[in-house]
Each structure stands twice: as C-alpha cells, then as structure tokens.
Amino acid sequence: MTARWVVDEVQPQRDLSITWQPISLLFKNDPPKDSPYYEASAMTHNLLRVMESVRAAEGDGPIQSLYWEFGRRIHHDGDRTFTAAEALAAVGLDESHGAAFDDESFDAEIRTRMDAGLALVGNDVGTPIIAFDAPEMDGGKAGIFGPVITRVPSTERSLEVWDAMATLAITPGFWELKRTRTERPEFGERP
C-alpha cells in the first residue's frame, strides 16, 4: 500500500524520481523452513532475483512495472502460483529473466542493496523503507521505516503525510512513531 501511495498520490505532486530497491524478508527474518512464513518469503525472495536480473540487463527503468505486476498477481489476484516468465511477459520483458528465480548468484546484489537501505534506518525494522536525498543530513541521505498504511489516503492527505514523514526523517533525535495495526490492507482496484 505504501508503494501505491507514493506512486499514485505523492510522486505526481512532488516530482519524485523513484528507484525501487529490494528487501528480502527471507534474509531479514530468516524464517525456519517449517515456518508458515517460509514459503511466501522464499517465493518473494526469488522474485527479487528476477528483478535484479532485469535491473542488471536493462537498468532501473522496467523495475516498477515488474514490481507492480508481481503485486497485482499476489495481492489483488491472490495468486502465488504464477511463474516469473508469465509476469515478465505480461509487462513486455524478456521471459529469459525468469531463470533467475532459482539463481542464487543474484543473492549478493539483493543483500548489498537491502543492507544499504537498512544502514539508513537500522536493522530492527521491516518494510517499507523510504530513502531520499537529504543534503542537510550527514551522508546526504535520510531513511525512514514506513509509513505502514492499510489504504491510500486522498491526494491532499497523502501529501500531508509525505511532508510530515520527510520532516521527521531529517529531524535530529527523531526515531520512531508506532501504533498497533488493527486492520488488514485494502488493496483497492487492480492497477
């Protein structure tokens, strides 16, 4: 939902340039193989391999459309049985990238990119992480975990949330806001 929020409501109004980066819940949470979370974590991790194969061959440009296709299938269609080649074909990318699904050679790149995001926010967070240029910060970048949202707010409210989040992220001494989530995501129409 955070991705939809940023792309649908914030990006057009704030002229953002987005570079999608991986975060592997398989690497991050290391669920045991007998855990109910292992299969989903492994599947989405393997999809990250496919994304990194595309990035290596074609740059960052096609990553968002592939990410969106994976999200449509998983969250809107409830389908975790699709093949990577099917998703690649649906967005006009070379189906041969589907071979990366089982290719561990992409794991080092996933880990490197994921660790760069975690370096901005710490290891005791999950996803989403948003990083942005912040010249006023040491290192020139700021990062924040979240926002975790269950629905996309109106455009006006989305911009208020973005501006508040960006302000908090560059505020010295600010670390955390949190409350317990009491509702599941409302994915809305299939994009």
Backbone bond lengths (Angstrom), bond angles and torsions (degrees), N, CA, C in turn:
res aa  C-N    CA-C-N  psi(-1)  N-CA   C-N-CA  omega(-1)  CA-C   N-CA-C  phi
1 M - - - 1.454 - - 1.533 111.00 -
2 T 1.326 116.25 -33.67 1.462 118.52 178.96 1.523 110.41 -64.30
3 A 1.322 116.74 -39.29 1.469 120.06 178.16 1.520 110.44 -62.01
4 R 1.321 116.74 -45.15 1.473 120.09 178.16 1.525 110.22 -60.77
5 W 1.317 116.86 -43.13 1.462 122.53 179.29 1.518 110.77 -57.49
6 V 1.333 116.36 -51.20 1.461 119.99 -177.48 1.518 110.99 -64.23
7 V 1.331 117.23 -47.88 1.468 120.63 -174.70 1.528 112.09 -72.67
8 D 1.326 116.98 -45.92 1.465 119.89 -174.46 1.528 113.70 -77.23
9 E 1.313 117.16 -36.82 1.465 119.80 -171.62 1.526 114.70 -111.65
10 V 1.329 118.06 -39.19 1.461 120.07 -173.55 1.520 112.29 -89.87
11 Q 1.303 117.97 -49.14 1.465 121.17 -174.39 1.529 113.37 -52.87
12 P 1.329 119.92 -47.40 1.466 118.45 -178.26 1.534 113.74 -64.96
13 Q 1.325 116.99 -27.58 1.463 120.84 -176.99 1.531 113.41 -91.45
14 R 1.331 116.15 -20.48 1.469 120.69 -176.99 1.524 112.18 -115.96
15 D 1.332 117.11 7.37 1.461 122.60 177.00 1.525 111.70 49.13
16 L 1.323 116.05 51.97 1.461 121.57 -178.89 1.517 110.95 -84.01
17 S 1.302 115.74 144.72 1.460 122.74 169.53 1.519 106.11 -106.53
18 I 1.324 117.41 116.55 1.465 121.75 -172.92 1.518 110.13 -105.45
19 T 1.322 115.27 132.21 1.454 122.06 170.61 1.520 106.73 -118.19
20 W 1.324 116.27 115.98 1.461 121.68 -177.92 1.522 109.41 -79.27
21 Q 1.331 115.19 131.71 1.457 121.49 179.82 1.531 109.28 -122.36
22 P 1.326 116.30 151.44 1.464 118.85 -178.89 1.524 112.82 -82.41
23 I 1.318 115.09 147.92 1.460 121.88 163.06 1.520 105.23 -135.95
24 S 1.296 115.20 121.12 1.460 121.36 -176.82 1.522 109.78 -95.75
25 L 1.312 116.39 116.05 1.463 119.27 176.37 1.520 110.92 -71.75
26 L 1.329 117.20 -19.31 1.464 121.00 173.18 1.528 108.98 -67.25
27 F 1.324 117.45 -48.03 1.461 121.01 176.80 1.520 111.34 -68.31
28 K 1.329 116.62 -44.46 1.464 121.74 -172.59 1.518 111.87 -66.95
29 N 1.343 117.05 -46.34 1.464 121.05 -173.07 1.524 113.53 -99.38
30 D 1.329 117.20 -18.27 1.459 122.92 179.17 1.541 112.42 45.59
31 P 1.341 116.85 55.46 1.467 118.31 -178.15 1.527 110.98 -68.14
32 P 1.337 118.37 142.87 1.464 120.60 176.06 1.536 109.92 -62.48
33 K 1.314 116.51 152.12 1.464 120.44 -177.23 1.521 112.52 -61.10
34 D 1.329 118.41 -24.34 1.468 120.61 179.04 1.531 112.35 -91.47
35 S 1.332 116.77 4.66 1.458 121.83 178.82 1.523 110.09 -75.65
36 P 1.337 117.77 148.05 1.468 119.64 175.21 1.530 112.67 -66.50
37 Y 1.335 118.04 -13.69 1.462 121.95 -179.30 1.525 112.83 -92.78
38 Y 1.333 116.61 -13.33 1.457 118.81 -173.19 1.529 112.74 -62.55
39 E 1.319 117.74 -49.09 1.470 120.80 -174.29 1.532 111.85 -60.36
40 A 1.325 116.66 -45.76 1.470 119.63 179.33 1.520 110.57 -66.42
41 S 1.327 117.81 -40.33 1.466 120.71 179.07 1.526 111.28 -64.85
42 A 1.313 116.39 -41.32 1.471 120.28 179.45 1.528 110.47 -66.66
43 M 1.327 117.04 -41.45 1.467 120.45 -178.71 1.529 110.77 -63.95
44 T 1.330 116.79 -47.17 1.460 118.45 -178.70 1.531 111.11 -70.54
45 H 1.317 117.36 -31.66 1.463 119.75 174.20 1.533 110.08 -60.84
46 N 1.307 116.47 -44.27 1.462 120.52 -179.94 1.528 111.36 -65.32
47 L 1.334 117.31 -31.96 1.465 119.62 174.25 1.530 110.92 -67.04
48 L 1.331 117.20 -31.97 1.458 120.13 174.97 1.528 110.72 -63.67
49 R 1.327 116.76 -35.69 1.459 119.93 175.37 1.530 110.74 -59.34
50 V 1.313 115.74 -41.93 1.464 120.74 179.03 1.531 109.31 -63.68
51 M 1.322 116.69 -43.87 1.467 119.87 178.29 1.525 110.87 -60.34
52 E 1.320 117.47 -40.60 1.466 119.79 179.91 1.522 111.37 -70.02
53 S 1.310 118.03 -30.46 1.463 120.79 174.10 1.523 109.80 -63.95
54 V 1.318 116.29 -44.58 1.470 120.84 177.93 1.527 109.95 -63.17
55 R 1.323 116.91 -45.27 1.470 120.68 -179.18 1.534 110.52 -60.66
56 A 1.325 116.90 -43.05 1.465 120.72 -178.89 1.525 111.21 -62.38
57 A 1.316 116.89 -35.50 1.468 120.70 -177.26 1.519 113.33 -88.12
58 E 1.339 117.39 -33.77 1.461 120.31 -169.08 1.519 114.92 -127.80
59 G 1.316 117.91 1.66 1.455 120.97 -179.66 1.523 112.23 82.56
60 D 1.323 115.73 -169.85 1.467 121.82 -175.51 1.531 113.38 -75.36
61 G 1.328 117.94 -21.85 1.458 122.31 -173.06 1.518 116.53 -47.00
62 P 1.334 119.36 -51.85 1.465 119.35 -175.23 1.532 115.16 -84.82
63 I 1.322 118.23 0.13 1.471 120.14 -173.23 1.533 111.70 -64.04
64 Q 1.324 117.63 -43.46 1.468 118.91 -177.74 1.523 111.68 -61.30
65 S 1.322 118.38 -43.71 1.467 118.91 -178.41 1.529 110.91 -65.26
66 L 1.325 117.48 -35.28 1.464 119.43 177.87 1.527 110.41 -71.20
67 Y 1.319 117.17 -42.26 1.464 121.85 176.87 1.530 110.32 -58.10
68 W 1.337 115.85 -44.25 1.468 121.52 178.42 1.533 110.19 -61.03
69 E 1.325 116.87 -43.08 1.471 119.87 -179.29 1.522 110.93 -64.38
70 F 1.319 116.92 -43.21 1.471 119.45 176.20 1.529 109.53 -59.76
71 G 1.327 116.98 -45.05 1.469 120.86 -179.86 1.513 113.11 -63.18
72 R 1.325 117.77 -41.65 1.474 121.01 177.38 1.521 110.25 -57.84
73 R 1.315 115.10 -48.10 1.462 119.40 -176.39 1.535 111.77 -66.64
74 I 1.319 116.45 -44.29 1.469 119.70 -176.88 1.524 111.50 -74.87
75 H 1.337 117.44 -52.36 1.463 120.38 -170.62 1.521 114.08 -87.40
76 H 1.318 117.80 -38.21 1.470 119.86 -177.83 1.520 111.97 -87.83
77 D 1.334 116.24 -41.07 1.465 120.12 -177.17 1.522 112.68 -91.96
78 G 1.339 117.52 -13.61 1.465 120.43 -177.38 1.522 112.06 64.57
79 D 1.323 116.84 29.13 1.464 121.88 -174.74 1.521 110.09 -107.70
80 R 1.308 116.12 116.26 1.464 121.35 173.70 1.523 110.59 -114.65
81 T 1.326 115.82 15.85 1.463 119.57 -179.51 1.520 112.82 -107.65
82 F 1.327 117.76 -1.15 1.459 120.17 -179.85 1.531 109.93 -67.34
83 T 1.309 115.58 156.99 1.462 119.16 175.34 1.523 109.15 -95.10
84 A 1.313 114.60 155.53 1.461 119.32 177.05 1.521 110.35 -60.55
85 A 1.323 117.11 -37.61 1.470 120.73 179.55 1.528 111.07 -60.84
86 E 1.323 117.81 -37.89 1.470 121.03 178.11 1.531 110.65 -63.39
87 A 1.328 116.35 -44.26 1.467 120.11 179.90 1.522 110.69 -67.00
88 L 1.315 116.84 -41.36 1.465 120.36 178.34 1.522 110.68 -60.62
89 A 1.316 116.89 -45.95 1.469 121.11 179.94 1.527 110.91 -62.29
90 A 1.327 117.09 -37.46 1.465 121.08 -177.80 1.524 112.29 -62.57
91 V 1.346 116.90 -26.79 1.462 119.49 -179.83 1.532 111.70 -109.76
92 G 1.330 115.91 14.37 1.455 120.48 173.52 1.520 115.21 76.39
93 L 1.328 117.08 24.01 1.463 120.60 177.70 1.526 110.27 -101.80
94 D 1.307 115.92 157.34 1.459 122.87 -178.52 1.533 109.82 -61.80
95 E 1.315 115.74 120.85 1.458 121.62 -177.62 1.520 112.89 -63.75
96 S 1.323 117.42 -18.05 1.469 119.68 -179.45 1.533 111.78 -64.00
97 H 1.330 118.13 -20.45 1.469 120.42 175.38 1.527 111.05 -63.55
98 G 1.311 117.15 -19.26 1.460 120.89 178.14 1.517 113.07 -59.53
99 A 1.322 117.46 -24.68 1.469 120.76 178.43 1.527 111.69 -63.30
100 A 1.317 117.10 -23.24 1.464 120.89 179.69 1.526 112.08 -67.01
101 F 1.309 117.80 -17.91 1.468 122.14 -179.02 1.528 111.09 -50.82
102 D 1.315 117.13 -39.84 1.465 122.02 -178.24 1.526 112.89 -106.08
103 D 1.315 117.66 14.80 1.462 122.12 -173.58 1.527 110.79 -101.77
104 E 1.310 116.41 103.15 1.461 121.82 -177.66 1.520 113.28 -66.45
105 S 1.318 117.90 -12.54 1.463 119.64 -179.01 1.537 111.84 -64.47
106 F 1.324 118.37 -17.42 1.465 121.68 178.01 1.527 112.38 -84.91
107 D 1.330 117.65 -9.99 1.459 120.86 -175.70 1.532 113.05 -64.51
108 A 1.325 117.68 -35.25 1.467 119.55 179.90 1.529 110.71 -63.85
109 E 1.339 117.37 -40.67 1.471 120.46 178.38 1.523 110.76 -66.50
110 I 1.324 117.07 -40.73 1.468 120.75 177.12 1.524 109.28 -59.77
111 R 1.329 116.53 -47.15 1.463 120.73 -178.41 1.536 110.57 -62.78
112 T 1.324 117.74 -44.22 1.463 121.59 -179.27 1.528 111.03 -60.76
113 R 1.328 116.73 -47.68 1.465 120.61 -179.16 1.532 111.33 -66.89
114 M 1.314 116.32 -40.19 1.456 121.55 178.96 1.536 110.02 -64.63
115 D 1.321 117.17 -44.64 1.458 120.99 -179.43 1.528 111.77 -63.28
116 A 1.335 117.46 -33.08 1.465 120.31 177.34 1.528 110.29 -62.88
117 G 1.315 117.59 -40.49 1.465 120.73 176.85 1.519 112.01 -68.11
118 L 1.328 116.18 -43.27 1.462 119.95 179.98 1.526 111.53 -66.05
119 A 1.327 117.58 -29.82 1.460 120.43 177.77 1.525 111.44 -62.10
120 L 1.314 117.43 -26.53 1.466 121.65 179.25 1.521 113.27 -81.84
121 V 1.336 116.82 -24.15 1.466 119.02 -171.86 1.525 114.35 -125.30
122 G 1.314 118.07 -13.42 1.457 121.09 -177.32 1.519 111.24 98.90
123 N 1.299 115.38 165.76 1.467 120.77 -173.31 1.520 113.45 -90.41
124 D 1.326 118.31 -8.76 1.459 120.04 -175.93 1.528 112.40 -94.39
125 V 1.329 116.01 33.67 1.455 122.16 176.85 1.523 109.01 -127.44
126 G 1.307 115.37 176.28 1.466 121.13 177.45 1.513 109.90 -123.69
127 T 1.299 114.65 -130.18 1.451 120.66 -178.63 1.523 108.14 -124.24
128 P 1.296 118.85 142.49 1.451 129.71 13.65 1.534 112.47 -91.02
129 I 1.310 114.78 155.77 1.455 122.92 169.24 1.529 106.23 -118.68
130 I 1.299 115.92 131.82 1.465 120.73 175.57 1.520 107.19 -116.56
131 A 1.319 115.65 126.82 1.463 122.21 177.09 1.520 107.97 -119.43
132 F 1.305 115.86 144.76 1.454 119.22 178.82 1.518 109.95 -150.80
133 D 1.325 114.71 158.81 1.452 120.55 177.55 1.521 108.97 -63.70
134 A 1.324 115.16 133.93 1.463 121.14 179.06 1.523 107.81 -147.14
135 P 1.343 116.34 86.44 1.469 119.74 -176.40 1.530 113.50 -56.12
136 E 1.325 116.90 -26.59 1.455 120.05 -178.54 1.529 113.26 -75.73
137 M 1.329 117.19 -9.23 1.469 121.84 179.85 1.525 109.85 -95.84
138 D 1.311 115.92 147.75 1.458 120.75 173.69 1.524 107.94 -60.96
139 G 1.290 118.28 124.94 1.456 122.00 -176.38 1.508 113.29 94.72
140 G 1.340 118.21 -11.99 1.456 121.53 174.37 1.514 116.00 75.66
141 K 1.322 117.77 7.31 1.467 121.20 177.93 1.515 108.89 -134.11
142 A 1.322 115.34 151.75 1.465 122.20 173.56 1.517 107.39 -129.48
143 G 1.304 115.63 149.53 1.453 120.06 177.25 1.511 109.89 -139.88
144 I 1.313 113.96 156.01 1.455 119.38 179.16 1.520 108.22 -149.76
145 F 1.322 116.19 142.20 1.448 121.54 172.08 1.517 107.51 -82.14
146 G 1.330 115.66 127.52 1.443 120.28 178.35 1.511 111.12 104.33
147 P 1.295 117.21 -167.97 1.447 124.78 -1.32 1.531 111.46 -74.80
148 V 1.309 114.90 144.58 1.463 121.06 173.25 1.528 105.53 -90.18
149 I 1.321 115.58 114.01 1.463 120.30 -178.06 1.519 109.25 -126.38
150 T 1.305 115.80 152.92 1.466 120.26 179.46 1.515 112.88 -103.95
151 R 1.331 116.82 -8.44 1.464 120.66 175.24 1.528 108.08 -155.12
152 V 1.306 115.74 157.12 1.457 120.87 179.94 1.524 108.83 -83.69
153 P 1.334 117.00 121.84 1.463 119.63 178.75 1.532 111.37 -70.77
154 S 1.310 115.71 168.61 1.459 121.17 173.74 1.524 108.99 -56.27
155 T 1.317 116.70 163.12 1.460 120.37 -179.60 1.525 111.16 -57.95
156 E 1.318 116.79 -47.95 1.466 119.98 -179.36 1.527 111.27 -58.49
157 R 1.318 117.05 -47.38 1.470 120.93 -179.68 1.529 110.34 -68.20
158 S 1.330 117.45 -37.23 1.467 120.95 178.35 1.520 111.26 -58.76
159 L 1.325 116.00 -42.85 1.463 120.14 -179.96 1.528 111.16 -68.69
160 E 1.314 116.86 -36.83 1.467 120.03 176.12 1.528 110.47 -62.82
161 V 1.325 116.27 -43.64 1.468 120.29 179.32 1.527 110.26 -64.76
162 W 1.339 117.10 -44.47 1.462 120.52 178.88 1.531 111.12 -58.91
163 D 1.323 115.99 -49.31 1.455 119.76 -177.87 1.529 111.25 -62.60
164 A 1.321 116.56 -40.44 1.468 119.93 178.46 1.531 110.25 -65.66
165 M 1.323 116.91 -43.51 1.456 120.99 179.45 1.522 110.81 -61.32
166 A 1.330 116.67 -45.87 1.462 120.59 -179.64 1.529 110.53 -62.57
167 T 1.321 117.27 -40.13 1.462 121.11 178.30 1.523 110.72 -64.30
168 L 1.313 117.12 -45.93 1.463 120.32 179.59 1.527 111.48 -63.09
169 A 1.313 117.06 -39.15 1.461 120.93 -176.74 1.526 112.58 -62.61
170 I 1.325 117.99 -28.47 1.470 120.28 -178.63 1.534 112.33 -103.89
171 T 1.325 117.08 9.37 1.458 121.25 179.84 1.527 109.94 -86.76
172 P 1.334 117.59 116.84 1.466 119.66 178.64 1.530 110.68 -56.99
173 G 1.310 115.93 133.70 1.459 121.50 178.29 1.516 114.94 88.48
174 F 1.342 118.53 -12.67 1.471 119.81 177.50 1.517 109.51 -79.79
175 W 1.349 116.76 135.31 1.458 120.23 -179.04 1.516 113.86 -129.81
176 E 1.313 119.68 -40.37 1.458 116.00 -167.13 1.527 112.43 -159.00
177 L 1.336 114.26 142.64 1.458 123.99 164.51 1.530 105.01 -127.81
178 K 1.313 118.75 143.67 1.465 118.46 -179.14 1.517 109.14 -161.97
179 R 1.322 114.88 144.92 1.460 121.19 165.54 1.520 106.75 -149.68
180 T 1.310 115.79 157.99 1.461 120.79 -176.58 1.520 109.94 -71.07
181 R 1.313 115.12 132.32 1.470 120.48 177.99 1.519 108.61 -75.97
182 T 1.323 116.08 133.26 1.462 120.92 -177.93 1.523 113.13 -119.39
183 E 1.333 117.28 6.88 1.465 120.16 179.29 1.515 109.94 -144.80
184 R 1.304 115.58 155.39 1.461 122.34 179.17 1.530 109.29 -85.40
185 P 1.328 116.95 159.16 1.461 119.41 177.51 1.523 112.53 -60.28
186 E 1.319 115.30 144.07 1.464 123.12 173.43 1.529 106.32 -107.74
187 F 1.329 117.15 98.53 1.462 121.00 -171.38 1.518 113.99 -72.85
188 G 1.319 117.90 -16.89 1.466 119.45 177.95 1.513 112.09 69.68
189 E 1.326 114.19 -160.63 1.464 120.63 -179.24 1.522 111.01 -64.88
190 R 1.319 115.50 148.42 1.465 120.24 177.42 1.530 108.15 -69.43
191 P 1.346 116.58 120.52 1.471 118.83 -177.50 1.530 111.86 -70.36
